[in-house]
Amino acid sequence: MPVVAPVVAEAVAEKPVGITPLPPTQLDVAEPVVVKPPVVQKPLDDGSPRVNAFSLSSIVKKRELQENQKNIQRRAEELPKQSFSETDMKLLWNKFAQRLNDSGKKIMATYMQINDPVLAPDGFTIRLELPNEGSKAQFDGDKLELLGYLRGKLHNHDVVIETHVNEEVSSRHAFTPEEKYEKLKAINPALDALRKMFDLDV
């Protein structure tokens, strides 16, 4: 049987081979990044010279502005201001209310017909009394179309509509059934024929 021990001893006696270091290499370092501050853009120059508030140029600019305002006022004064009667106004008022009623805007039409409008002594202010603040607010919010119509048809652009709350209006218009029927019949005359056809009570 062969002896193995001397071979093991030789293996142990051998020294390990040293590791040779790698040659040093130079690392490539990137150029440092320079952060530039954001550029603040100046407002665009429209070419017009800057006007100092205390300079002669500012006085000229103010005069030009005043002239422009006078021209606007002159144009407003050139609009028609023809006088009209309360009867003419009421006819157009009722015609517009009927138009609103036909187009389905019944609430505004009702507010217009709840009380007769009155022409003030100045000849261009139309006054309307409404039963409460809610109806006043709604009427005032929707009156621009009516106002434009009246100004055009009456040929007077000074026309204004003032609304006032009068609690008595609601009590005055607490209609009896007969009064309601007459009011509806005035709006739609066919209602009377329908009542007679079916022999209905008022």
Backbone bond lengths (Angstrom), bond angles and torsions (degrees), N, CA, C in turn:
res aa  C-N    CA-C-N  psi(-1)  N-CA   C-N-CA  omega(-1)  CA-C   N-CA-C  phi
1 M - - - 1.460 - - 1.510 107.75 -
2 P 1.316 120.18 125.23 1.459 124.05 -177.80 1.520 112.34 -67.71
3 V 1.361 116.27 152.70 1.465 121.58 -180.00 1.515 107.83 -97.18
4 V 1.374 117.48 130.43 1.465 122.55 -173.84 1.509 110.41 -102.86
5 A 1.285 119.72 -18.90 1.459 123.22 -170.41 1.498 113.62 -58.68
6 P 1.362 123.32 -44.20 1.454 121.16 -179.22 1.506 112.76 -59.41
7 V 1.355 118.83 -34.34 1.478 121.60 -179.27 1.507 109.56 -65.03
8 V 1.341 118.01 -41.05 1.455 122.29 -178.89 1.502 109.65 -65.15
9 A 1.345 116.22 -39.31 1.436 120.22 -178.80 1.510 110.58 -64.95
10 E 1.322 117.52 -37.21 1.460 121.00 178.62 1.522 110.89 -66.39
11 A 1.293 116.44 -38.79 1.470 120.12 -179.99 1.506 110.73 -65.32
12 V 1.344 116.11 -35.83 1.456 119.13 -178.41 1.512 109.49 -74.69
13 A 1.334 116.63 -32.93 1.442 120.20 -176.47 1.522 111.92 -71.00
14 E 1.347 119.04 -22.07 1.469 121.15 -178.76 1.522 110.32 -69.27
15 K 1.360 117.05 138.23 1.471 121.78 178.78 1.519 109.24 -86.71
16 P 1.319 116.48 145.32 1.475 117.76 178.57 1.529 111.08 -70.37
17 V 1.303 114.26 146.44 1.467 121.01 -179.17 1.521 108.05 -74.06
18 G 1.362 119.46 131.46 1.466 122.61 179.83 1.523 112.36 -71.89
19 I 1.332 116.78 154.80 1.478 121.75 -179.80 1.510 107.41 -90.57
20 T 1.273 115.87 126.14 1.462 120.16 179.07 1.525 108.96 -81.95
21 P 1.344 116.43 131.47 1.478 118.06 -179.06 1.517 111.72 -70.25
22 L 1.374 116.08 148.39 1.468 121.70 178.33 1.525 108.85 -72.76
23 P 1.309 116.57 149.24 1.465 118.08 178.52 1.536 110.09 -65.85
24 P 1.325 116.79 140.07 1.489 118.26 -179.21 1.523 111.05 -64.57
25 T 1.341 115.06 137.60 1.471 120.11 178.41 1.519 108.64 -116.40
26 Q 1.302 116.47 150.40 1.459 120.50 178.98 1.530 108.74 -88.62
27 L 1.333 114.39 131.79 1.463 119.21 177.80 1.532 108.98 -84.65
28 D 1.357 114.53 137.06 1.469 118.72 176.38 1.527 108.84 -80.44
29 V 1.334 116.42 117.11 1.472 121.09 178.60 1.524 107.77 -101.38
30 A 1.341 115.63 127.89 1.463 119.96 -179.27 1.524 109.71 -69.40
31 E 1.323 115.37 156.70 1.459 120.89 177.66 1.532 108.95 -62.19
32 P 1.334 119.34 142.30 1.474 120.01 178.51 1.531 110.32 -65.09
33 V 1.364 114.98 138.56 1.464 120.70 -179.03 1.521 108.80 -82.39
34 V 1.305 115.77 125.31 1.463 120.79 179.00 1.528 107.83 -95.52
35 V 1.334 116.60 120.39 1.479 121.57 179.38 1.514 108.08 -89.64
36 K 1.336 114.07 118.86 1.462 119.01 -178.87 1.530 109.51 -91.83
37 P 1.323 118.98 139.54 1.469 120.35 177.95 1.525 109.98 -66.63
38 P 1.361 117.28 148.56 1.470 119.35 -179.48 1.529 111.19 -62.56
39 V 1.314 113.65 143.52 1.465 119.26 -179.34 1.521 108.77 -84.99
40 V 1.308 116.27 122.12 1.471 121.20 177.85 1.514 107.83 -87.02
41 Q 1.353 114.57 118.67 1.460 118.46 -178.05 1.516 110.46 -80.28
42 K 1.278 115.65 135.91 1.457 121.43 177.05 1.524 108.31 -79.53
43 P 1.324 117.43 149.13 1.468 118.55 176.92 1.516 110.54 -59.42
44 L 1.335 113.48 143.79 1.462 119.16 -178.09 1.520 110.46 -61.61
45 D 1.280 114.69 136.55 1.454 120.60 178.83 1.520 107.34 -90.18
46 D 1.324 116.72 119.86 1.459 119.69 -179.00 1.522 112.72 -82.89
47 G 1.294 116.27 6.01 1.461 119.34 176.70 1.516 113.23 92.08
48 S 1.353 116.78 -16.25 1.465 118.27 -179.16 1.532 109.10 -80.37
49 P 1.298 117.30 140.06 1.471 119.55 -178.67 1.521 110.68 -67.56
50 R 1.324 115.32 145.58 1.465 119.96 179.04 1.525 109.23 -71.04
51 V 1.344 114.50 139.36 1.460 119.21 -176.01 1.512 109.34 -108.39
52 N 1.299 115.36 123.89 1.460 120.92 175.79 1.528 107.36 -81.54
53 A 1.334 115.47 141.20 1.470 119.24 -176.93 1.520 112.68 -62.89
54 F 1.335 116.68 -22.78 1.467 119.76 -176.50 1.529 112.09 -106.86
55 S 1.330 116.59 14.76 1.466 118.72 -177.73 1.525 110.79 -97.95
56 L 1.334 114.54 170.79 1.474 119.88 176.82 1.519 110.88 -65.90
57 S 1.347 116.25 -31.98 1.469 119.93 -179.96 1.523 111.20 -61.95
58 S 1.338 116.27 -36.74 1.459 118.79 -179.51 1.526 111.11 -67.15
59 I 1.307 116.87 -34.89 1.473 120.91 177.65 1.524 110.12 -64.89
60 V 1.340 116.10 -41.55 1.473 120.88 178.38 1.521 110.15 -63.20
61 K 1.361 116.35 -44.04 1.476 120.69 179.89 1.529 110.75 -61.23
62 K 1.331 116.57 -42.46 1.469 120.47 179.64 1.527 110.98 -62.66
63 R 1.331 116.15 -40.48 1.471 119.33 178.69 1.521 111.28 -64.59
64 E 1.343 116.59 -40.44 1.473 120.03 178.24 1.523 110.51 -62.36
65 L 1.336 116.65 -41.95 1.462 120.87 178.90 1.525 111.20 -62.96
66 Q 1.329 116.76 -41.59 1.467 120.56 178.35 1.523 111.46 -64.06
67 E 1.342 116.83 -39.13 1.472 120.96 178.05 1.531 110.87 -63.30
68 N 1.346 116.18 -41.62 1.469 120.02 178.16 1.514 111.31 -62.00
69 Q 1.337 116.42 -41.66 1.461 119.92 178.82 1.531 111.55 -65.03
70 K 1.331 116.48 -37.77 1.468 119.85 177.60 1.524 110.88 -64.40
71 N 1.351 116.07 -38.79 1.469 119.88 178.47 1.520 111.21 -63.04
72 I 1.339 115.71 -40.25 1.472 119.49 178.25 1.520 109.99 -63.90
73 Q 1.340 116.81 -41.96 1.464 120.20 178.96 1.519 111.25 -64.84
74 R 1.347 116.25 -38.75 1.475 119.14 178.12 1.524 110.78 -62.34
75 R 1.356 116.22 -41.54 1.471 119.34 179.22 1.527 110.60 -62.20
76 A 1.357 116.73 -38.47 1.465 120.26 178.35 1.528 110.76 -66.15
77 E 1.335 116.20 -35.75 1.466 120.36 179.38 1.522 111.97 -71.36
78 E 1.337 117.04 -23.28 1.462 120.51 -179.90 1.522 112.72 -79.09
79 L 1.338 117.76 -10.97 1.463 120.61 178.39 1.528 109.04 -66.43
80 P 1.343 117.39 150.61 1.474 119.71 -176.33 1.529 112.75 -63.45
81 K 1.339 113.98 142.26 1.466 120.90 178.26 1.520 109.08 -136.46
82 Q 1.295 115.30 51.71 1.463 121.03 -177.23 1.528 109.65 -72.75
83 S 1.315 116.17 139.31 1.471 119.49 179.06 1.532 109.08 -75.95
84 F 1.337 115.59 154.73 1.475 120.68 -178.94 1.522 108.34 -147.48
85 S 1.314 115.15 162.72 1.472 120.17 -178.92 1.535 109.90 -97.27
86 E 1.309 114.26 163.12 1.466 119.46 177.67 1.525 110.57 -63.93
87 T 1.318 117.03 -33.55 1.466 120.98 178.94 1.526 110.62 -63.98
88 D 1.345 116.91 -45.31 1.472 120.45 177.73 1.525 110.40 -59.30
89 M 1.324 115.44 -42.69 1.463 120.15 -178.73 1.527 110.83 -63.98
90 K 1.338 116.97 -43.49 1.466 120.45 -178.12 1.533 111.85 -66.23
91 L 1.339 116.56 -37.45 1.469 119.87 178.01 1.529 110.64 -61.23
92 L 1.341 115.93 -46.48 1.467 119.77 179.27 1.527 110.94 -68.47
93 W 1.315 117.07 -35.41 1.468 122.22 178.52 1.532 109.98 -60.24
94 N 1.338 115.46 -49.51 1.472 120.06 -179.23 1.530 111.84 -67.52
95 K 1.326 115.93 -34.87 1.467 119.86 178.17 1.529 110.33 -64.27
96 F 1.335 116.78 -41.88 1.461 120.66 179.79 1.531 110.50 -68.91
97 A 1.340 116.56 -38.18 1.466 120.42 177.47 1.526 110.68 -61.95
98 Q 1.334 116.43 -40.09 1.471 120.75 178.10 1.525 110.62 -65.23
99 R 1.333 115.96 -39.59 1.461 120.38 178.60 1.539 110.58 -62.97
100 L 1.345 116.03 -42.60 1.468 120.07 177.67 1.523 110.74 -62.83
101 N 1.318 115.66 -42.69 1.466 120.83 179.84 1.525 111.10 -61.13
102 D 1.333 116.52 -42.97 1.466 121.28 -179.58 1.520 112.16 -67.23
103 S 1.348 116.47 -30.36 1.462 119.67 -178.22 1.534 112.46 -89.28
104 G 1.340 116.45 3.60 1.465 119.88 175.27 1.517 114.62 95.32
105 K 1.337 118.18 -0.49 1.471 120.76 179.02 1.526 108.56 -90.16
106 K 1.311 114.56 67.86 1.460 120.56 -170.20 1.524 113.39 -73.85
107 I 1.324 117.94 -29.45 1.471 119.95 -178.13 1.529 110.24 -66.07
108 M 1.341 115.57 -48.58 1.462 119.34 178.99 1.532 110.51 -63.49
109 A 1.325 116.91 -39.11 1.466 120.66 178.07 1.531 110.62 -62.15
110 T 1.329 116.48 -39.18 1.470 120.76 178.77 1.521 110.98 -64.91
111 Y 1.348 116.42 -44.09 1.469 119.78 178.10 1.526 111.25 -60.48
112 M 1.333 116.40 -37.73 1.467 119.92 -179.89 1.524 111.75 -67.80
113 Q 1.352 116.21 -29.59 1.464 119.50 -175.24 1.524 113.37 -102.40
114 I 1.329 117.05 -0.09 1.466 119.44 -178.00 1.529 111.42 -68.19
115 N 1.327 115.37 -24.08 1.454 120.48 179.71 1.527 107.64 -154.39
116 D 1.309 117.41 151.43 1.473 119.87 179.14 1.525 110.55 -75.80
117 P 1.319 117.41 133.09 1.464 119.43 175.31 1.523 110.43 -70.41
118 V 1.313 115.87 151.32 1.473 121.38 -177.94 1.522 108.58 -124.51
119 L 1.337 116.06 134.86 1.458 120.84 177.38 1.527 108.90 -86.60
120 A 1.332 115.67 125.01 1.475 121.20 -179.18 1.523 110.13 -70.88
121 P 1.341 117.90 162.14 1.474 120.80 -179.29 1.529 114.26 -60.55
122 D 1.344 118.12 -22.19 1.475 118.99 179.81 1.524 112.43 -68.94
123 G 1.344 117.67 -14.62 1.461 121.33 174.64 1.519 115.26 88.61
124 F 1.344 119.35 -0.10 1.472 119.35 178.63 1.526 113.19 -140.71
125 T 1.339 118.55 -6.05 1.467 120.68 177.78 1.522 109.41 -95.71
126 I 1.320 116.04 124.18 1.465 121.69 178.60 1.523 107.38 -103.41
127 R 1.330 116.17 126.65 1.464 120.70 -178.21 1.528 109.84 -109.78
128 L 1.334 113.98 135.53 1.464 119.98 178.88 1.518 108.97 -131.94
129 E 1.336 116.38 130.64 1.465 121.11 177.38 1.514 109.29 -96.61
130 L 1.341 115.66 132.43 1.463 121.97 179.47 1.521 109.50 -122.24
131 P 1.350 118.24 156.09 1.472 120.63 -170.13 1.528 115.73 -74.81
132 N 1.347 119.22 -22.92 1.468 119.46 -177.56 1.529 110.77 -156.84
133 E 1.345 114.56 172.15 1.469 120.41 -177.19 1.529 111.88 -65.97
134 G 1.328 117.13 -33.31 1.474 120.61 179.68 1.518 111.56 -63.06
135 S 1.331 116.85 -46.47 1.465 120.36 179.16 1.522 110.83 -66.97
136 K 1.330 116.90 -34.79 1.465 121.16 178.01 1.525 110.84 -64.24
137 A 1.338 115.91 -46.14 1.471 120.41 -179.09 1.527 110.98 -63.18
138 Q 1.330 116.33 -41.46 1.471 119.30 -178.80 1.530 111.25 -69.89
139 F 1.311 116.48 -40.46 1.465 120.15 179.02 1.526 110.54 -63.71
140 D 1.338 115.80 -46.92 1.471 120.05 -179.52 1.529 111.51 -61.90
141 G 1.335 117.06 -33.65 1.458 120.47 178.80 1.521 113.25 -71.08
142 D 1.343 116.89 -25.47 1.476 120.46 -175.52 1.522 113.87 -111.18
143 K 1.336 118.19 9.92 1.465 119.13 -171.16 1.538 114.76 -86.66
144 L 1.335 118.72 -5.61 1.468 119.82 -175.79 1.526 112.66 -61.66
145 E 1.326 116.30 -40.50 1.472 119.38 179.39 1.529 110.58 -64.08
146 L 1.318 116.40 -42.69 1.467 121.53 177.68 1.523 110.58 -62.48
147 L 1.330 115.91 -43.19 1.459 121.07 -179.37 1.530 111.28 -62.00
148 G 1.328 116.24 -44.67 1.470 120.21 178.07 1.523 111.71 -62.44
149 Y 1.345 116.03 -40.01 1.466 121.05 178.94 1.524 110.87 -62.85
150 L 1.338 116.60 -47.24 1.473 120.10 -178.08 1.523 111.39 -66.44
151 R 1.339 117.25 -41.38 1.468 119.78 179.60 1.522 111.09 -62.03
152 G 1.325 116.36 -40.39 1.460 119.65 179.94 1.517 112.56 -69.79
153 K 1.332 116.64 -47.13 1.470 120.90 -176.00 1.531 112.47 -72.56
154 L 1.342 116.39 -32.54 1.469 119.52 -179.99 1.525 112.09 -89.64
155 H 1.328 117.21 -3.73 1.471 123.24 -179.68 1.530 111.31 54.37
156 N 1.335 114.62 44.34 1.462 119.75 178.70 1.525 108.60 -146.46
157 H 1.343 115.83 110.85 1.469 120.15 -176.26 1.525 112.69 -89.32
158 D 1.327 116.88 8.76 1.471 120.20 173.51 1.528 111.46 -92.25
159 V 1.333 116.83 -5.77 1.463 120.68 -176.20 1.529 110.68 -59.29
160 V 1.339 115.25 130.62 1.462 121.59 174.01 1.526 108.46 -131.68
161 I 1.333 115.05 153.88 1.463 119.95 178.50 1.523 108.13 -117.15
162 E 1.331 115.54 120.83 1.471 121.48 176.85 1.517 108.61 -107.22
163 T 1.334 115.36 133.87 1.467 119.31 177.57 1.523 108.84 -112.63
164 H 1.326 115.64 143.62 1.463 122.31 179.38 1.518 108.64 -133.49
165 V 1.325 115.29 144.67 1.472 119.80 178.00 1.522 108.63 -89.51
166 N 1.334 114.84 129.63 1.464 121.52 177.28 1.520 107.32 -137.13
167 E 1.324 116.16 108.66 1.466 121.29 -176.72 1.534 111.95 -59.84
168 E 1.323 116.98 -26.13 1.465 119.97 -177.88 1.522 111.74 -69.48
169 V 1.325 116.75 -21.70 1.469 119.65 -178.84 1.513 110.23 -61.17
170 S 1.348 117.15 -41.24 1.459 120.12 -178.48 1.521 111.37 -65.92
171 S 1.358 117.21 -37.04 1.459 119.22 179.04 1.525 111.08 -72.92
172 R 1.360 115.89 -33.61 1.465 119.22 178.37 1.522 110.51 -65.79
173 H 1.339 115.78 -30.48 1.461 119.08 -176.27 1.525 112.65 -103.67
174 A 1.329 116.97 24.10 1.457 120.09 170.25 1.523 105.74 -81.46
175 F 1.358 115.96 83.35 1.459 122.76 -170.37 1.523 112.22 -67.80
176 T 1.320 114.09 147.22 1.461 120.08 166.08 1.528 106.41 -78.59
177 P 1.324 118.59 164.45 1.476 119.51 178.52 1.533 112.94 -56.27
178 E 1.335 117.32 -36.19 1.465 120.32 179.64 1.530 110.67 -66.37
179 E 1.346 115.78 -41.94 1.464 119.62 179.61 1.525 110.99 -65.53
180 K 1.338 115.84 -40.81 1.472 119.48 177.43 1.528 110.61 -60.79
181 Y 1.336 115.29 -43.43 1.463 119.57 -179.56 1.530 111.09 -62.48
182 E 1.331 116.83 -44.04 1.467 120.54 179.81 1.528 111.19 -62.70
183 K 1.318 115.09 -38.43 1.473 119.90 178.90 1.535 110.09 -64.95
184 L 1.330 116.39 -45.04 1.471 120.80 179.50 1.527 110.95 -67.36
185 K 1.320 116.27 -36.56 1.468 120.18 179.48 1.526 110.79 -66.29
186 A 1.346 116.11 -34.57 1.466 119.61 177.64 1.530 110.54 -66.32
187 I 1.344 115.29 -35.30 1.468 119.08 178.63 1.522 110.71 -73.91
188 N 1.343 116.68 -42.14 1.467 120.53 -177.44 1.538 109.58 -135.82
189 P 1.335 117.11 96.39 1.470 120.36 -177.22 1.531 113.70 -61.47
190 A 1.329 118.71 -21.47 1.476 121.34 -179.74 1.524 111.15 -66.23
191 L 1.320 116.74 -16.65 1.460 120.89 -179.94 1.529 111.08 -62.26
192 D 1.331 116.15 -36.34 1.470 119.90 -179.14 1.524 110.60 -66.99
193 A 1.337 115.51 -40.46 1.478 119.32 178.09 1.528 110.15 -64.29
194 L 1.320 116.88 -38.40 1.462 121.21 178.81 1.530 110.78 -65.17
195 R 1.344 116.04 -41.23 1.468 119.86 179.14 1.523 111.34 -62.82
196 K 1.355 116.20 -42.36 1.468 120.16 -179.77 1.524 111.50 -68.50
197 M 1.357 116.21 -37.68 1.455 120.86 -178.12 1.530 111.48 -61.56
198 F 1.353 115.68 -42.16 1.462 119.62 -178.01 1.524 113.07 -99.01
199 D 1.351 115.95 5.80 1.459 121.75 178.33 1.528 111.14 52.93
200 L 1.329 115.35 53.82 1.477 121.04 -176.71 1.534 109.93 -93.46
201 D 1.323 115.04 150.13 1.453 120.78 174.14 1.526 108.86 -85.75
202 V 1.333 114.74 157.01 1.474 119.43 177.80 1.518 108.39 -80.34
